[in-house]
């Protein structure tokens, strides 16, 4: 697991710097809390992209589950009045 420092964070996107390399991340992959200039641990996927960021208070034993939007199966019925 690599360590880095949060360099910026704005509109749910951030950058962290580790050993002179800057990585971009989205809030959806953050476990715990992040703040500017705070050190965090993170993991990279095989492509070199940030897979997960462990911030303050993170539970490192459980992987982050991606948030999925639920789609409901509702049918709209148009009620009309017979004349």
Buried (B, 14 or more C-beta within 10 A) or exposed (E): EBEBEBBEBEEEEBBBEBEEEEBEBEEEBBBBEBEEEBEBBBBBEEEEEBBBBBBEEBEEEEEBEEEEEEEEEEEEEEEEEEE
